[in-house]
């Protein structure tokens, strides 16, 4: 009997530690977005984990603010009054219902062929599990989680949730194909070899974009990249391959200064404004697309993301995903650093050079 009671207590303690860690992550992430939305245009990223549409921001933002504060209070001070516990449980339950509605919306879009899912388990499903874990921890009123080991476990859980959130976005959102008719498709560069040929990653992206073009889903392809290993620029290698695949030269725009994701986004936005493009598809590998989507959103421009189809698995995929986790974190917090330093720089300021339509001799 004593061992059974001890095991139950240990289970309750572990459950609450994980619950507080999940609550801490969601609380920090949500509160950061709610606060920064008023300070930095385009910063909000709460829609990455919960979508309140069509509810107006005037309603959803205050609810998210209160929710985030209550979650942080639970993560830091788990011993709470009955009133605070009931309010926290109620809001968590409301959020869980919204997330379940998001799951239903995902499958509705898949069934009606509005999107093509690369992963048939939507990211919202993992959010729902996280919310259920938080609710389970709130139910444990007598757990003893105030010692140093439990506090450390809570912090570790926050870090693990941060990593899993990033990976989940890559696997779930990044692999989902949102293709539809658009004015143009922008293809993000990758390595071009010294002989002027495209690497596998670059070839996969170009081939995917050319299929969009041939399916009449776009009239223009925008190739963006930087210098290649040799004398042939990445964008020139992309153009050569596209022409070989049947794309007309006068339907290709080159951005020779797409040295990184931010610059490609900035240049694409300027090109879209110059040519009157209202809708853009973005083509890259699945692990890259969440950061692309976030960058375009901050530039005030929404895009439809299309994952490049692999001819075969990329050998260094684990490395690419690990590198992308660090890049997403940097892109996410960079606007806050600019704000702290007192200089707010919009994404459109990142561009450093011209973009050209080769057939016009620009």
Secondary structure, DSSP 8 states (H G I E B T S, - for coil): -HHHHHHHHHHHHHHHHHHHHHHHHHHHHHHHHHHHHTTSTT---GGGT---TTS-HHHHHHHHHHHHHHHHHHHH-----HHHHHHHHHHHHHHHHHHHHHHHHHHHHHHTTSSB-SSSS-HHHHHHHHHHHHHHHHH-TT----SHHHHHHHHHHHHHHHHHHHHHIIIIIIT-B-----SEEEEE---B-TTS-B-HHHHHHHHHHHHHHHTTS-SEEEEE----SSSS-HHHHHHHHHHHTT--GGGEEEETT--SHHHHHHHHHHHHHHHT---EEEEE-HHHHHHHHHHHHHTT--EEEEE---SS--TTHHHHHHHHHHHHHHHHHHHHHHHHTT----GGGG--S--B-GGGT-
